[in-house]
């Protein structure tokens, strides 16, 4: 592979070094002669300066002083600088000895100039490093240098795996430092790859940026790499797909640093490294949260989350804890998931008060007791039955849990004058084709109708979004299990499409909507472009290192009861307006009379006790006229 001899900013670096070197040589003369240089020695200075600059800059180039990136200046770069300065000083001595035999030239100037050169050049480059570190809110330069200095004394492991880092940016550099500074990590960074032409041929901490990402197969053979790490958190789905394809062609194992959407605490660490998953290929853009606005209603608050052990509820709890509430109450009826999220939160947020509450929203007395004891100010309601086909077989469970459970919660929320109530809904509530969607639509109506009461202090709001990748009941875990067993992967229809978003993204937008709401809104999230489930299945098969339709067969089994080909996010009767956030729209839904709606819900509850499917569906259709069951 060929690299450019000169690159962008090369001559700027060369010019800056020339100025510093000339100044160092001049000040060496001033120090030697107490700031009064004799005329013969001044003439000697003028004659030798061009040669000194040429020799020093040539040595600097030879010792890779211009292949490194100054923002990542390290101890290894400093050592190379000392070598370059020493060699250039020896060459200067030979030149002066040969040309003038040190006539009108003091020998001590060489020593003083050697010191000034190292101090001034290293000081300038470290100041560049410090500027970028401070600007990016990284560790101070002192701690970084101490870490790097200590790494020089670590024993070289003979059993380390050779690792290529894909991405020669801030993330790649930080991961390099973590690996270098951690003796327990049996990896040796042998190369960087990057598609930025200006970076190719340079070095980071002495490790070369050998080529572009498409060259990974050649580079892996050249440096005998065992694994690759994709360290580009800002990469789009198209970029990740291309990188994964190149990694698969090279035949080496690969992992990834997840996108910034997952790194909600802003920390890039070794712990974040994982296998490439489907959500990396989904390509959802990084969400810009108004953390000040969110913190204003969560910091120091008493918060209660229902369904806290679920996939959405648990991630919602993690992100709420970032904003330092006074207390967070985990309301969950499943014992094991509740224990897991409690343990996780107490480990991550040791200073916060985390209260696990094994309770059910179907029991209004349990809800009342929780509110009496913990007096929450903000409630996030994520508890619900969500499995479409399961609720088609047992629709009374959707009534008891999704509708009656929410009605119980609303009654207690109003009684205790809670400040904010955020209900998590779904796109399946739009022109529902199944019991689950219809139950969520009825619940949306119930929540929204509360805002018709003028004296009510609570702000009731709804958030609505599509499928969440990796959530319990989603197709991704199912497909993974089927692939692990050797197939086939079952897809209902070749044309079935769904909107998808990641769990962290969904929870971040829930928090943002909660900050923006004044009561009565349905917040709709920008779900991007719908994805074919069949394409998703093929991507997951490829991520498993297999070939779709060859290694793993895809079977089309037909739509299940209550399932639609396409999901929608808004009905024809609902008008939406934009908000101050690029990812969030607001729907002013259709208001219902609370008294009439509550009476109809009570009839539904009575029917649920009889467990009569046909009567329940008929009543749901009366309440939600757009509900059209798919059989």
C-alpha positions in Angstrom: 0.0 0.0 0.0 1.1 3.5 -0.8 0.7 6.5 1.5 1.0 10.2 0.8 4.3 11.7 1.5 2.8 15.0 2.4 -0.7 15.4 3.9 -3.0 18.1 5.1 -1.3 20.3 7.8 2.1 18.7 7.2 3.7 22.1 6.2 2.0 23.8 9.1 3.6 21.3 11.5 6.9 21.7 9.8 6.7 25.5 9.9 5.8 25.5 13.6 8.7 23.2 14.4 11.1 25.3 12.4 10.1 28.5 14.4 10.4 26.7 17.7 13.8 25.2 16.7 15.2 28.5 15.5 14.0 30.2 18.8 15.6 27.4 20.9 18.9 27.7 19.0 18.9 31.5 19.4 18.0 31.4 23.1 20.8 28.8 23.7 23.2 31.5 22.4 21.6 34.2 24.6 21.8 32.0 27.8 25.4 31.1 27.0 26.5 34.7 26.6 24.3 36.3 29.3 22.0 37.9 26.7 24.9 39.7 25.0 26.1 37.7 22.0 29.6 38.7 20.7 29.5 39.8 17.1 31.7 36.9 15.8 29.5 34.4 17.5 26.4 36.1 16.2 27.7 35.7 12.6 28.5 32.1 13.3 24.9 31.7 14.6 23.5 33.1 11.3 25.7 30.9 9.2 24.9 27.6 11.0 21.1 28.2 11.7 19.9 27.0 8.2 22.0 23.8 8.5 20.8 23.3 12.1 17.2 23.5 11.0 17.7 21.2 8.0 19.4 18.6 10.2 16.9 18.7 13.0 13.8 18.7 10.8 15.2 15.8 8.8 15.9 13.8 11.9 12.4 14.7 13.2 10.9 13.3 9.9 13.1 10.2 10.1 11.9 9.5 13.7 8.2 9.8 12.7 7.6 13.1 14.4 5.2 14.1 11.6 3.3 10.8 11.2 1.8 11.1 14.7 -1.3 13.1 15.6 -0.4 15.8 18.1 -3.8 15.7 19.8 -2.7 12.1 20.9 0.9 13.0 21.9 2.1 10.3 24.3 5.2 9.1 26.2 6.3 7.0 23.1 6.2 10.2 21.0 8.3 12.0 23.7 10.9 9.2 23.6 11.1 9.5 19.8 11.5 13.2 20.2 14.5 12.7 22.5 16.0 10.3 20.1 15.6 12.7 17.1 17.0 15.6 19.1 20.0 13.6 20.3 20.9 12.3 16.8 20.4 15.8 15.3 22.7 17.3 18.0 25.4 14.8 17.2 25.1 15.6 13.5 25.4 19.3 14.2 28.6 18.6 16.3 30.1 16.7 13.3 29.1 19.5 10.9 30.6 22.3 13.0 33.7 20.3 13.8 34.2 19.6 10.1 33.4 23.1 8.9 34.9 25.5 11.5 36.4 23.2 14.2 34.3 25.2 16.7 35.9 28.5 15.9 33.5 31.3 17.2 31.1 28.6 18.4 30.7 27.6 22.0 30.4 23.8 22.7 28.0 24.4 25.6 25.5 25.9 23.2 24.9 22.3 21.8 23.9 21.1 25.3 21.7 24.1 26.0 20.1 23.8 22.6 19.4 20.1 23.1 17.6 20.9 26.4 15.6 23.8 24.9 14.6 21.8 21.8 13.2 18.9 23.9 11.4 21.3 26.4 10.0 23.6 23.8 8.9 21.0 21.2 7.4 18.6 23.8 5.8 21.5 25.6 4.1 22.8 22.5 2.8 19.3 21.5 1.6 18.6 25.0 -0.3 21.9 25.0 -2.0 20.8 21.8 -2.9 17.5 23.5 -4.1 19.4 26.6 -6.3 21.7 24.5 -8.1 18.8 22.9 -8.4 16.9 26.2 -9.9 19.9 28.0 -12.1 20.8 25.0 -13.5 17.2 25.0 -13.8 17.1 28.8 -11.4 14.2 29.1 -8.9 13.4 31.8 -6.3 16.1 32.6 -3.0 15.8 30.8 -1.2 15.0 34.0 -3.2 11.9 34.7 -3.0 10.8 31.1 0.8 11.2 31.1 1.1 9.3 34.4 -1.0 6.4 33.0 1.1 6.3 29.9 4.4 6.5 31.8 3.3 3.6 34.1 2.5 1.5 31.0 6.1 1.6 30.0 7.0 -0.7 32.9 4.4 -3.3 32.2 5.5 -6.8 31.3 5.0 -7.7 27.7 2.5 -10.6 27.4 3.5 -13.3 24.9 0.0 -14.7 24.8 -1.7 -11.4 23.8 -4.0 -11.3 20.8 -3.2 -8.9 18.0 -6.0 -6.4 17.6 -6.8 -4.0 14.8 -8.8 -0.9 15.8 -11.1 0.3 13.1 -11.5 4.1 13.6 -8.5 6.3 14.3 -10.5 9.0 16.2 -11.1 9.9 19.8 -12.8 6.7 20.6 -10.1 4.5 19.0 -7.4 6.5 20.8 -9.1 6.2 24.2 -9.7 2.4 23.8 -6.0 2.1 22.9 -5.0 3.8 26.1 -7.4 1.6 28.2 -6.0 -1.6 26.6 -2.4 -0.4 27.0 -2.9 0.6 30.6 -4.8 -2.5 31.7 -2.4 -5.5 32.2 -5.3 -7.9 32.5 -6.5 -7.2 28.9 -4.5 -9.7 26.8 -4.5 -7.6 23.6 -1.8 -5.9 21.6 -2.9 -3.1 19.3 -1.0 -3.7 16.0 -2.7 -1.3 13.7 -5.4 1.3 13.2 -7.6 1.6 10.1 -9.5 4.7 9.0 -11.2 6.0 5.8 -9.9 9.5 6.4 -7.2 10.0 3.7 -5.4 12.5 5.9 -5.0 10.0 8.8 -3.6 7.1 6.7 0.2 6.9 7.2 0.2 8.7 10.5 0.6 7.1 13.9 -1.3 7.1 17.3 1.0 6.4 20.2 3.5 4.9 17.8 0.9 2.5 16.3 0.5 3.1 12.5 -2.8 3.9 10.7 -1.9 1.4 8.0 -4.8 1.8 5.5 -8.5 2.2 4.8 -11.2 0.0 6.3 -11.6 -1.9 3.0 -8.0 -3.0 3.3 -8.6 -5.0 6.5 -8.1 -8.4 4.9 -4.6 -7.4 3.6 -3.7 -5.6 6.8 -4.8 -8.5 9.0 -2.5 -10.8 7.1 0.3 -8.3 7.2 0.2 -7.7 11.0 -1.1 -11.2 11.9 -4.2 -9.8 13.5 -6.5 -12.1 15.5 -9.4 -9.7 16.1 -10.8 -6.3 15.0 -12.7 -3.7 17.1 -15.0 -1.3 15.4 -14.5 2.0 17.4 -16.7 4.5 15.5 -19.7 5.3 17.8 -21.0 7.9 15.4 -21.1 5.5 12.3 -24.4 5.2 10.4 -26.1 1.9 9.8 -24.8 1.9 6.2 -21.2 2.4 7.4 -21.5 -0.3 10.0 -22.9 -2.7 7.4 -20.0 -2.0 5.1 -17.4 -2.4 7.9 -19.1 -5.7 9.0 -19.0 -7.0 5.4 -15.2 -6.2 5.2 -14.6 -7.9 8.5 -16.4 -11.0 7.4 -14.4 -11.1 4.2 -11.2 -10.9 6.2 -12.2 -13.9 8.3 -11.1 -12.5 11.6 -13.4 -12.0 14.7 -14.8 -8.6 15.3 -16.5 -6.6 18.0 -17.9 -3.1 18.4 -18.0 -0.1 20.6 -21.8 0.7 20.7 -23.2 4.0 19.4 -23.6 7.1 21.5 -27.3 6.2 22.0 -26.2 3.3 24.3 -23.4 5.3 26.0 -25.9 7.4 27.9 -23.3 8.3 30.6 -21.0 9.5 27.9 -18.2 7.1 28.9 -16.3 5.1 26.4 -14.8 2.1 28.3 -13.6 -1.4 27.6 -16.8 -2.6 29.4 -18.8 -1.2 26.5 -17.2 -3.5 23.9 -19.6 -6.2 22.7 -20.5 -8.3 19.6 -22.1 -6.5 16.7 -25.9 -6.7 17.1 -28.8 -5.9 14.9 -29.4 -2.5 16.6 -26.0 -1.5 15.2 -27.3 -2.1 11.7 -30.6 -0.3 12.5 -28.8 3.0 12.2 -30.9 5.2 14.5 -29.4 8.6 14.8 -28.0 9.9 18.1 -30.6 11.7 20.1 -29.8 15.1 21.5 -31.5 15.4 24.8 -32.2 18.6 26.6 -30.7 17.3 29.8 -31.2 20.6 31.6 -35.0 20.4 30.9 -35.2 16.8 32.0 -33.1 17.3 35.1 -35.4 20.2 36.1 -38.3 17.8 36.7 -36.4 14.7 37.8 -33.5 15.9 40.0 -34.4 15.6 43.7 -37.8 14.1 42.8 -39.6 11.0 44.1 -40.2 8.9 41.0 -42.2 5.7 40.6 -41.9 3.4 37.6 -44.4 0.6 36.9 -43.2 -2.4 35.0 -39.7 -1.6 36.2 -38.4 -5.1 35.5 -39.4 -5.1 31.8 -37.2 -4.2 28.9 -38.5 -0.7 28.6 -39.1 -0.1 32.3 -35.7 -1.3 33.4 -33.8 0.9 30.9 -36.1 3.8 31.8 -35.1 3.4 35.5 -31.3 3.4 34.5 -31.7 6.7 32.7 -33.9 8.3 35.3 -31.2 7.5 37.9 -28.7 9.6 35.9 -30.6 12.7 36.8 -30.3 12.0 40.6 -33.9 11.7 41.9 -34.4 11.7 45.6 -35.8 8.1 45.4 -36.9 5.8 42.7 -39.6 3.2 43.4 -39.4 0.1 41.2 -43.0 -1.1 40.9 -43.0 -4.7 39.4 -44.9 -7.9 40.0 -42.3 -10.3 38.5 -39.9 -11.2 41.3 -36.8 -12.2 39.3 -36.7 -9.1 36.9 -37.4 -6.9 39.9 -34.4 -8.3 41.8 -32.1 -7.9 38.7 -32.9 -4.3 38.1 -32.6 -3.4 41.8 -29.2 -5.1 41.9 -28.1 -3.3 38.7 -29.2 0.2 39.9 -27.6 -0.2 43.3 -24.3 -1.1 41.7 -24.4 1.7 39.1 -25.9 4.4 41.4 -24.7 3.5 44.9 -25.7 6.9 46.3 -29.3 6.8 45.2 -32.2 5.4 47.2 -33.6 2.5 45.2 -36.8 0.8 46.5 -38.0 -2.5 44.9 -41.7 -3.0 45.3 -43.2 -6.4 44.5 -46.7 -5.3 43.6 -49.4 -5.5 40.9 -51.2 -2.6 39.3 -54.4 -4.8 39.2 -54.5 -4.4 43.0 -55.6 -0.9 43.8 -54.8 -1.4 47.5 -51.2 -2.1 46.8 -50.9 1.0 44.6 -52.5 3.1 47.4 -50.2 1.7 50.0 -47.1 2.5 47.8 -48.2 6.1 47.3 -48.9 6.6 51.0 -45.5 5.4 52.0 -43.2 6.8 49.2 -45.3 9.9 48.1 -44.1 9.9 44.4 -44.2 13.1 42.5 -43.7 11.7 39.0 -45.0 8.4 37.7 -43.9 6.6 34.5 -46.4 3.9 33.6 -44.7 1.2 31.5 -46.4 -1.9 32.9 -48.6 -3.8 30.3 -49.2 -7.0 28.6 -47.8 -6.6 25.1 -47.7 -10.1 23.4 -50.2 -9.8 20.5 -51.0 -13.5 19.8 -51.2 -14.4 23.5 -53.7 -11.6 24.2 -55.8 -12.7 21.2 -56.3 -16.0 22.9 -57.0 -14.5 26.3 -58.4 -11.0 25.7 -59.7 -10.7 29.3 -56.1 -10.5 30.5 -55.6 -7.3 28.4 -58.7 -5.8 29.9 -57.7 -6.7 33.5 -54.1 -5.6 33.2 -53.7 -3.0 30.5 -57.0 -1.1 31.0 -58.2 -1.8 34.6 -54.7 -1.7 36.0 -54.2 1.7 34.4 -57.6 2.9 35.7 -56.5 1.9 39.2 -53.2 3.8 38.9 -54.9 6.9 37.6 -57.4 6.9 40.4 -54.6 6.9 43.0 -52.5 9.4 41.1 -55.4 11.9 41.1 -56.1 11.3 44.8 -52.5 12.1 45.7 -52.1 15.0 43.3 -49.1 13.6 41.5 -47.3 16.3 39.4 -46.7 14.3 36.3 -48.0 11.0 34.8 -46.4 9.6 31.6 -48.0 6.7 30.0 -46.1 4.5 27.5 -48.2 3.4 24.5 -47.6 1.7 21.2 -48.2 2.2 17.4 -50.5 -0.9 17.6 -53.1 1.5 19.2 -53.5 3.2 15.9 -56.4 1.6 13.9 -55.9 -1.5 16.0 -56.2 -4.9 14.4 -55.7 -6.9 17.6 -56.9 -7.0 21.3 -53.5 -5.7 22.6 -53.7 -2.6 20.3 -57.3 -2.0 21.1 -56.7 -2.2 24.9 -53.8 0.3 24.5 -56.0 2.6 22.5 -58.7 2.5 25.2 -56.0 3.2 27.8 -54.8 6.2 25.7 -58.4 7.5 25.7 -58.6 7.0 29.5 -55.3 8.8 30.2 -56.1 11.7 27.8 -59.6 12.2 29.2 -58.2 13.1 32.6 -57.0 16.4 31.4 -60.6 17.6 30.8 -60.8 18.3 34.5 -59.7 21.9 35.1 -59.0 21.6 38.8 -56.7 18.6 38.3 -53.0 19.3 39.2 -51.6 16.3 37.5 -50.2 16.6 34.0 -51.3 13.4 32.1 -49.4 12.7 28.9 -48.9 9.8 26.5 -45.9 8.6 24.5 -46.4 6.4 21.4 -43.8 4.6 19.5 -43.3 1.4 17.5 -41.4 -1.9 18.1 -38.3 -1.8 20.3 -35.3 -3.9 19.2 -34.4 -6.5 21.9 -37.5 -5.9 24.1 -39.2 -8.9 25.5 -41.6 -10.4 22.9 -39.8 -8.8 19.9 -38.7 -10.8 16.9 -35.0 -10.3 17.4 -34.6 -12.6 20.4 -36.8 -15.2 18.7 -34.7 -15.1 15.5 -31.5 -15.5 17.5 -32.8 -18.6 19.2 -33.9 -20.0 15.9 -30.5 -19.3 14.3 -28.7 -20.9 17.3 -30.7 -24.1 16.8 -29.8 -24.1 13.1 -33.1 -22.7 11.7 -35.4 -22.3 10.1 -36.1 -18.7 10.9 -39.9 -18.1 10.8 -41.3 -14.9 9.2 -45.0 -14.4 8.9 -45.0 -12.8 5.5 -42.4 -11.6 3.0 -43.9 -8.1 2.9 -44.6 -7.5 6.6 -42.9 -4.3 7.8 -42.5 -2.7 11.2 -41.1 0.5 12.7 -38.2 -0.1 15.0 -36.1 1.8 17.6 -33.6 0.8 20.2 -34.4 0.5 23.9 -32.1 3.4 25.0 -33.6 5.6 22.3 -37.1 4.8 23.4 -36.4 5.6 27.0 -34.5 8.8 26.3 -37.5 10.1 24.2 -39.9 9.1 27.0 -37.9 11.3 29.4 -37.7 14.2 26.9 -41.5 14.0 26.3 -42.1 14.0 30.0 -40.2 17.3 30.3 -42.1 18.9 27.4 -45.6 17.9 28.3 -48.2 20.3 29.7 -51.0 17.6 29.9 -53.3 16.1 27.3 -50.6 15.5 24.6 -49.8 12.3 22.7 -46.1 12.4 21.9 -45.2 10.7 18.7 -41.6 9.8 18.0 -39.9 9.9 14.6 -39.5 6.2 13.9 -37.6 6.7 10.6 -38.2 4.2 7.8 -40.2 1.0 8.3 -38.1 -2.2 8.0 -39.1 -5.5 6.4 -39.0 -8.3 8.9 -37.6 -10.6 6.2 -34.6 -8.3 5.7 -34.1 -8.2 9.4 -34.0 -12.0 9.6 -31.3 -12.1 6.8 -29.2 -9.5 8.6 -29.3 -11.5 11.8 -28.3 -14.6 10.0 -25.3 -12.8 8.4 -24.3 -11.4 11.8 -24.1 -15.0 13.0 -21.6 -15.8 10.3 -24.0 -17.8 8.2 -25.6 -17.4 4.8 -29.4 -16.8 4.5 -31.3 -19.4 2.5 -28.2 -21.6 2.4 -27.0 -22.3 6.0 -30.3 -21.1 7.5 -33.6 -21.3 5.8 -36.3 -18.7 6.1 -39.9 -20.1 6.3 -43.0 -17.9 5.7 -45.7 -19.1 8.0 -48.5 -16.6 7.4 -49.9 -13.8 9.5 -50.9 -14.7 13.0 -54.2 -13.7 14.6 -54.4 -10.0 15.1 -51.3 -9.2 13.0 -51.1 -6.6 10.3 -48.8 -6.3 7.4 -48.0 -2.7 8.1 -48.1 -0.6 11.3 -49.2 3.0 11.5 -48.2 5.8 13.8 -51.1 8.2 13.4 -54.8 8.0 12.4 -56.5 10.2 9.8 -58.5 12.0 12.5 -55.4 12.9 14.5 -53.5 16.1 13.5 -49.9 16.5 14.7 -47.7 19.5 15.2 -43.9 19.7 15.5 -42.2 20.5 18.8 -38.9 22.1 19.7 -37.3 18.6 19.4 -36.4 17.2 16.0 -37.4 13.7 17.0 -40.8 14.4 18.7 -44.2 15.4 17.3 -47.3 16.1 19.3 -50.8 14.8 18.5 -53.9 16.4 19.9 -55.9 13.3 20.2 -59.7 12.9 20.2 -61.2 13.8 23.6 -63.7 11.5 25.2 -66.2 12.2 28.0 -64.6 10.7 31.1 -67.9 9.6 32.7 -69.1 7.8 29.6 -65.7 6.2 29.0 -65.4 5.0 32.6 -68.8 3.4 32.4 -67.9 1.5 29.2 -64.6 0.3 30.8 -66.6 -1.0 33.8 -68.7 -3.0 31.4 -65.5 -4.3 29.8 -64.2 -5.4 33.2 -67.4 -7.3 33.9 -67.1 -9.1 30.5 -63.5 -9.9 31.3 -64.6 -11.8 34.4 -66.9 -13.9 32.2 -63.9 -14.6 29.8 -66.1 -14.3 26.7 -63.8 -13.5 23.8 -66.6 -12.5 21.3 -68.3 -10.1 23.8 -65.1 -8.5 24.8 -64.0 -7.9 21.2 -67.5 -6.5 20.4 -67.3 -4.1 23.3 -63.8 -3.0 22.4 -65.1 -2.3 18.8 -67.9 -0.1 20.3 -65.4 1.9 22.3 -62.8 2.0 19.5 -64.8 2.2 16.2 -61.5 2.0 14.1 -60.7 -1.4 15.7 -60.9 -4.0 13.0 -59.9 -7.5 14.2 -57.7 -9.5 11.8 -58.7 -13.1 11.9 
